Amino acid sequence: MRSVVATQKGKAFSAVLRSTSTTIRPLSSVHLNTATPDLTPSNLNTKTGYIEKPLKALDMAAVRQIKAELMEVDANSDGRLDADELKQLLKKHSDVFTDREIVEIGELYYAAKAGGSVNFNNFIEAVDRVAQRSQASEGVPMGDRPLHFREGTQHPLGIGRDGVEFFNLGNPHGHYTDDELNVKLTHVKPKDTIDKMAYSAVRAVRVLFDAATGWKNDASKITAKNVLYRVIYLETIAAVPGMVAAIVRHFRSLRNMKADGGYLQLFLEEANNERMHLLTFVRMKDPNLLFRAAVILGQFGFGAAFTLAYIISPRFCHRFVGYVEEEACSTYTKIIKAIEIAPEGTELASWRTQAPPKIAVAYWKLGPDGTILDLMKAVRADEAEHRDVNHLVSGVKEGQINPLYDPESKLDLMLTKYVQAVMTRGKE
């Protein structure tokens, strides 16, 4: 759908920088010309380069290595890098890029360039720019770092944004790291009237919902029956906001004959993710007719109210959902604790070893040893992602490209990983 941006929103970018220990060494600007260089050791040293602009971070050893790799994958010898050649370039660093990442980056690059290519010098310039920004970000908290490197000038790769309208850049669910599964309970403090209204509404709904479902906030008093009634009803409602947001934005895009900026795909994925939660839990308990009737009434009431609210103020609605997801994270944390401390012989205790429904194993990639406890941790990680995404979207300005799906963000992330790999290999 695994952050302008809070810490969680920059999760993908932060993960790359956390996972690499190589420091990109600085180099004073060097004078370059646009002629094709004779890249031989006798003609070059670490202070000389030959591309269109002075470099600010890469030394000549790195430039030579990048240039050599580009020439190796240049199938048609035109001095330009297209999508297929980019994939071949990344395959040279299979220890850094997975097969899935390579395919995704190739497709994104093709969409961003509308099937076109970029000359080698511009590619090296783009690599140098991410190296410079990575170097400048040392010591800066992750949450304060920008998600991408736009500086008011055209991106060296000449990236277009049409692809954001149809290319789904959402993170697949499953394969969560231990750090991602260890969800922290966070809270965004209300800053203005809209935030305070959203927070107050959520607190009121929480009180009513707790009473209606007989929920116990004491983990030692939670039962398996409490959990299943709670999560099944919760997920039938939780899947509504994402779909409403996508539908309203879809019709607005049609009506105004303008692009949406990549949000529609984001909210469709969110709605489907919540629906997968529901489809998993109903495999564990089949609700009775009275429960199903309550779901229908809840959908009609909440669905109509949320649709009207979204038309009036999308910002309020996304802040509202962000606070709802804060409560959801709290609920799943209590469920996880209840499972972990449940006395042996109880149904909750059996969830520590019991296999989850097959649909959950497939969707979250829980593996043959996955348990219902693992399932609950994965669902909580999903809710934490929705929490952070909705708080982020609530703060974006009208007309701003979705910062989570921005092609520049994704390709700059790729360049960051690539330059780290180049610099690491150069020291070996």
Secondary structure, 3 states (H helix, E strand, C coil): CCCCCCCCCCHHHHHHHHHCCCCCCCCCCCCCCCCCCCCCHHHCCCCCCCCCCCCCCCCHHHHHHHHHHHHHHCCCCCCEECHHHHHHHHHCCCCCCCHHHHHHHHHHHHHHCCCCCEEHHHHHHHHHHHHHHHHHCCCCCHHHCCCCCCCCCCCCCCCCCHHHHCCCCCCCCCCCCHHHHCCCCCCCCCCCHHHHHHHHHHHHHHHHHHHHHCCCCCHHHCCHHHHHHHHHHHHHHHHHHHHHHHHHHHHHHHHHCCCCCCHHHHHHHHHHHHHHHHHHHCCCCCCCHHHHHHHHHHHHHHHHHHHHHHHHCHHHHHHHHHHHHHHHHHHHHHHHHHHHHCCCCCHHHHCCCCCCCHHHHHHHCCCCCCCHHHHHHHHHHHHHHHHHHHHHHHCCCCCCCCCCCCHHHHHHHHHHHHHHHHHHHHHC
